[in-house]
Amino acid sequence: VAFTGSTEVGHIIQQAAGKSNLKRVTLELGGKSPLIVFDDADIDTAVELAHFALFFNQGQCCCAGSRLMVQEGIYDKFVEKATERAKARKVGNPFDSVEQGPQVDEEQYHKVLNYIKSGVDEGANLRVGGDKWGDKGYFVQPTVFSDVSDDMKICREEIFGPVQVIQKFKTLDEVVERANRNSYGLAAAVFTNDLNTATYISNSLRAGTVWVNCYDALEAQAPFGGYKMSGMGRELGEYGLEAYTEV
């Protein structure tokens, strides 16, 4: 059984296989993927790709860059630019010329709005959005939070919606430790012009895929899958055949 979906349902499938015929299971589940931006990064490129990484498909993407971590030297400028980009995002009927349509159903719509309320209640700085969009349908305003701490619910849990969470960090070792302090490990990204920094981060993060100065760059030859609660097994590439091979 190969399953792509929520961690909650992944648990159910794994348990069902264990209780019945021990069917092999591969799971590609949820994530809270850190996107780390260093002071030396091209800030405009990083802002645009971080926007894409989170808001793609209304934020309903397992490997969304849903935990944005920006170094303190460019943090304020980055937050300002990210907020302006979210304000400019076009929301509406997906059959028209827009960037963002509705959430998948009413349950997910209310779940996202509840996460936004949680962010406000816990003291995160709501920069833009924060409510429903329009007077019908399951549309949510593109939302950006800054000054988010590691213990906040919007930082720890997968929202699966158009809610960008921005945090500040100081040093390389600090951001690695904080990014790894998470129950998920599907993907991550680092934006920097320093090859040594990119290599160190890529080798240090407990994530199945780490992108450098890009996001969602997926190829059929490269295996894809998660660490920890993000699943087990790999899709794509030669590694994707292992679950279906018996010697």
Stockholm file with secondary structure:
# STOCKHOLM 1.0

chainA/1-247         VAFTGSTEVGHIIQQAAGKSNLKRVTLELGGKSPLIVFDDADIDTAVELAHFALFFNQGQCCCAGSRLMVQEGIYDKFVEKATERAKARKVGNPFDSVEQGPQVDEEQYHKVLNYIKSGVDEGANLRVGGDKWGDKGYFVQPTVFSDVSDDMKICREEIFGPVQVIQKFKTLDEVVERANRNSYGLAAAVFTNDLNTATYISNSLRAGTVWVNCYDALEAQAPFGGYKMSGMGRELGEYGLEAYTEV
#=GR chainA/1-247 SS CEEESCHHHHHHHHHHHHHTTCCCCEEECCCCCEEEECTTSCHHHHHHHHHHHHHGGGGCCTTCCCEEEEETTTHHHHHHHHHHHHHTCCBSCTTSSCSBCCCSSHHHHHHHHHHHHHHHHTTCEEEECCSBCSSSSSCBCCEEEESCCTTSHHHHSCCCSSEEEEEEECCHHHHHHHHHSSSEESEEEEECSCHHHHHHHHHHSCCSEEEESCSCCCCTTSCBCCEETTEESCBSTGGGGGGGCCC
#=GC SS_cons         CEEESCHHHHHHHHHHHHHTTCCCCEEECCCCCEEEECTTSCHHHHHHHHHHHHHGGGGCCTTCCCEEEEETTTHHHHHHHHHHHHHTCCBSCTTSSCSBCCCSSHHHHHHHHHHHHHHHHTTCEEEECCSBCSSSSSCBCCEEEESCCTTSHHHHSCCCSSEEEEEEECCHHHHHHHHHSSSEESEEEEECSCHHHHHHHHHHSCCSEEEESCSCCCCTTSCBCCEETTEESCBSTGGGGGGGCCC
//
